Amino acid sequence: MTEVIATMPRAIERGLLLVRSLASCGVAQEPRFDASARQWIVSLWLRIEQAGEFVGTQTKWCVLIDETYPYGRVAFHPAAEGALTSTFPHQDRNTLDHEHRGWRHGKLCLDSPFRGEHRTTIVHDPVGDADARLPWHTERALAWLSAAAAGRLLAPGDPFECPSRPLQKQMEWAALGVVHDESARGFHAWDSHRGAIGTAKLGAIPGVEKALGVGAFVDENGMTIRRWEGRPLTAPDGAVSGICWLWPQPIVVAPWHAPGSWGELRRAGRSMGVDVDATLRRLMPSLRKGKSDTVLLLGYPIPMRMGSTPAEVHWDAVLLPRLAPAGGKPPDGFRPNARGWWQRDRTSHLRTRRLSFTCKPITGGRIVSKRADGYLQGFATRMSRCSVSVPWARLSQS
């Protein structure tokens, strides 16, 4: 971040003057200008009456304001210190400040409805109004904090929101999408397979680069659970295999954080009685024998709206580590046997390392009522710009 001495625009001064008058808000330090981002950074203390499990009564925030205010962006980020450390619904993934900028990545989503606000007119951002816009965002942030502390950010009837996944770091997989065609129509195929491990048969999608389709889900007995209903798939470039694992409910670390490491996946499993290590240990022998990359699909049933019954399966794609064959020296204190090799692999690859998701979502939810051929073209265009893993509904129309 490049800070320079600059004169604050009169429009921001006007908005900040009204923010200072709010009883539940205090300015923590003088605003500063980031020349590289062309933004003003305002540090605020926000206070709410009732704390929650993950929210204190007072938290520190960095407000990033475009120099074009009252136009451009106004973004509330938790400060690097004295702020929220958890991820909630209606918030970007709240990761650490590795760039040493002074704020975390968990930007609040204030210009969309939350806590049961079903009309978008309620959250009309007053763009262009210098006096009203910054106070409006500040009051929305205070309302967001109160709802987060009370556990009411997601209300019955709100659209279901999948937790934000971490970005892929391995460049060779960063642009790969793993696509499935789950929908409410095929949901009951999974009724007798909750908690099951199986095989995901992957294939290339003709006409779409850097995408693998799940041609079929097969259980441990070799029986097909459900098949891809879209255009025929072809053999993928390069050897790649797939494993599917269906969990009983959304895979999150409270309050709404998608696991970013194997350790966090274990924490999520313990919260719902899923023994992650027991399942991984079953998978290790096949991974040691394989010479191809393996994608693990982690799935769970989701509703269309909060409070409704589940209607389809959501899948996230994780690249599993390549393991050395059984052999060599196991960790101290373990024999050169199955248990010893498991301890070696767990210690080297599956203890605290990050999960290698193949993607980040473009849509954040289901894709419904779209003709497949038209959507395929758009998907291919977006794939050239970022990595994705999206559910694909109703491909039978193709």
C-alpha positions, 0 to 999 in steps of 0.5 A, spaced: 500 500 500 502 506 497 500 512 502 501 519 500 499 526 503 493 528 500 487 532 501 481 529 502 475 530 497 470 535 500 464 529 499 468 524 503 468 530 509 461 531 508 459 523 509 464 522 515 461 528 518 455 525 519 458 518 521 462 522 527 455 524 529 452 516 530 452 514 537 455 507 536 460 509 531 467 512 533 473 514 528 479 510 530 484 514 526 485 520 521 483 517 514 489 516 509 489 515 502 492 509 498 495 512 492 496 505 488 488 503 489 486 510 489 482 509 495 481 513 502 481 508 508 477 510 514 478 506 521 472 506 525 470 503 531 463 500 531 459 498 538 453 494 539 449 493 545 449 485 545 455 481 544 455 474 541 459 468 541 463 470 535 462 478 535 464 483 541 460 489 543 466 493 540 470 492 533 474 495 529 473 496 521 477 499 515 472 503 510 475 503 503 472 509 500 473 510 492 476 517 491 470 518 486 465 518 492 459 519 492 460 514 486 465 508 486 465 503 492 464 503 499 467 497 503 467 495 510 473 490 512 474 488 519 481 491 521 487 486 522 487 487 529 481 488 534 476 486 529 472 480 527 476 473 525 470 469 523 466 468 517 459 469 517 453 469 511 453 475 507 461 476 508 467 475 503 471 469 506 475 473 512 482 471 511 488 474 514 491 480 512 497 477 509 499 483 505 500 487 511 495 492 509 491 493 515 485 490 514 482 482 513 479 480 506 472 479 509 468 485 506 461 485 508 455 485 503 451 491 505 448 492 499 444 486 498 438 483 503 440 480 509 436 478 516 429 476 512 429 483 508 426 480 502 425 487 498 431 489 494 428 497 495 430 496 503 437 496 501 437 501 496 445 504 496 444 512 496 449 512 490 451 520 488 449 522 495 455 525 499 451 526 505 447 520 506 452 514 503 457 513 508 452 514 514 448 509 510 453 504 509 455 505 517 448 504 519 448 498 515 454 495 518 451 496 525 445 492 523 449 487 520 453 486 526 447 486 531 444 480 526 451 476 526 451 477 534 444 474 534 445 469 529 440 472 525 443 474 518 440 468 515 432 468 516 427 463 514 425 464 507 432 467 505 435 464 499 440 459 501 448 461 501 453 457 500 460 458 504 465 462 500 471 457 498 478 459 498 482 460 492 486 455 488 494 456 489 496 451 484 496 454 477 495 448 473 489 447 477 487 454 478 483 454 471 479 447 472 472 447 473 469 440 475 461 441 473 455 437 475 448 437 473 445 436 480 438 438 481 431 437 485 429 432 480 435 427 481 435 429 489 432 423 491 437 418 488 441 420 494 436 418 499 440 411 501 447 414 500 447 419 505 454 419 508 457 414 503 463 414 499 463 412 492 467 414 485 465 420 480 467 418 473 470 424 470 470 426 462 471 432 458 465 436 456 466 437 448 466 445 446 468 447 453 476 447 455 478 446 462 472 443 465 471 436 467 464 433 467 461 428 472 459 423 468 456 418 473 456 417 481 457 410 483 457 407 490 462 402 493 458 396 490 459 399 483 452 401 482 450 407 479 447 412 483 445 417 478 448 419 471 450 426 467 444 428 463 447 433 458 451 432 452 456 426 451 462 426 455 469 424 452 475 422 455 479 427 459 486 430 457 491 426 462 489 421 467 484 424 472 480 420 477 474 422 482 472 420 489 465 423 491 463 423 499 456 425 501 456 429 508 449 430 511 449 437 512 453 443 509 460 443 511 462 449 515 466 451 521 462 455 525 459 460 524 459 460 516 466 458 514 468 453 509 474 449 511 480 451 508 485 446 511 485 438 513 484 441 520 478 445 519 475 439 515 476 435 521 473 440 525 467 441 521 466 433 521 466 433 529 461 438 529 456 433 525 459 426 527 463 425 521 470 421 522 474 425 517 480 421 519 477 414 518 474 415 511 481 418 509 485 412 512 480 408 507 482 412 501 490 412 502 491 405 499 488 407 493 491 414 492 498 410 494 497 406 488 494 411 483 499 414 478 494 420 476 491 426 479 485 425 484 479 430 485 475 429 491 468 431 491 465 433 497 458 434 497 452 436 502 444 437 501 442 444 500 435 447 500 433 452 495 431 457 501 433 457 509 428 453 513 426 449 507 427 442 506 433 440 502 432 440 494 439 438 491 446 436 492 452 441 492 459 439 491 466 442 492 472 439 488 478 438 492 485 436 489 488 430 493 495 430 494 499 425 491 502 420 496 508 416 495 508 408 495 508 404 502 515 404 503 521 408 506 521 410 514 514 411 517 514 416 523 518 415 529 515 410 534 511 406 528 512 400 524 513 399 517 505 397 516 499 400 514 498 404 520 505 407 520 504 409 512 497 412 514 501 416 520 506 418 515 501 420 510 497 424 515 503 428 518 506 430 511 500 431 507 493 431 511 494 434 518 494 442 517 495 443 510 491 447 506 485 444 502 486 445 494 480 447 491 479 447 484 475 453 484 471 459 486 464 459 484 461 464 479 454 464 481 454 462 488 448 457 487 444 453 482 444 455 475 436 453 473 432 454 467 438 456 462 439 452 456 445 448 456 448 450 449 448 458 451 450 457 458 456 453 455 458 458 451 458 463 457 461 458 461 467 457 456 468 465 456 468 466 464 473 460 464 478 464 461 478 469 466 477 465 473 477 458 476 470 455 477 466 449 480 459 450 479 453 446 479 449 445 473 442 444 473 437 441 467 442 440 462 437 435 459 435 441 455 441 440 451 
